Amino acid sequence: QVQLVESGGGLVQAGGSLRLSCAASGRTFSRYFGAWFRQAPEKEREFVAAITWGVGTTYYADSVKGRFTVSREFTKNTVYLQMNSLKPEDTAVYYCAARRLPGNPYTDAYDYWGQGTQVTVSS
């Protein structure tokens, strides 16, 4: 069992920035996706971004390309999501997730999930 804990959410004005963190407990394997999803009220949970833990290959939803950056830090066992140029439509609960490679980071099921952190972007 892997425990994921998100932090860094909050309220920000449109155009502002936030950085979300996802800390993983225990051992972290090299061949893993670390990912971010979000779910807005009355909408399905959607993929936001992912990164391979070992190589650092990144994947992004079209809606966040050029604005969000996913990264990881080995020493802290943590995945980050830097969110810039935030828009009101980015408002959602953001979840981090992890699964082993190989697979499709956009569509494949993830094995571990965090509790979520609220991001609210005001206009």
Sequence and secondary structure as in RCSB ss.txt:
>XXXX:A:sequence
QVQLVESGGGLVQAGGSLRLSCAASGRTFSRYFGAWFRQAPEKEREFVAAITWGVGTTYYADSVKGRFTVSREFT
KNTVYLQMNSLKPEDTAVYYCAARRLPGNPYTDAYDYWGQGTQVTVSS
>XXXX:A:secstr
   EEEE  EEEETT  EEEEEEE S   SSEEEEEEEE TTS  EEEEEEETTT  EEE TTTTTTEEEEEEGG
GTEEEEEE S  GGG EEEEEEEEESSS TTTS  SEE   EEEEEE 
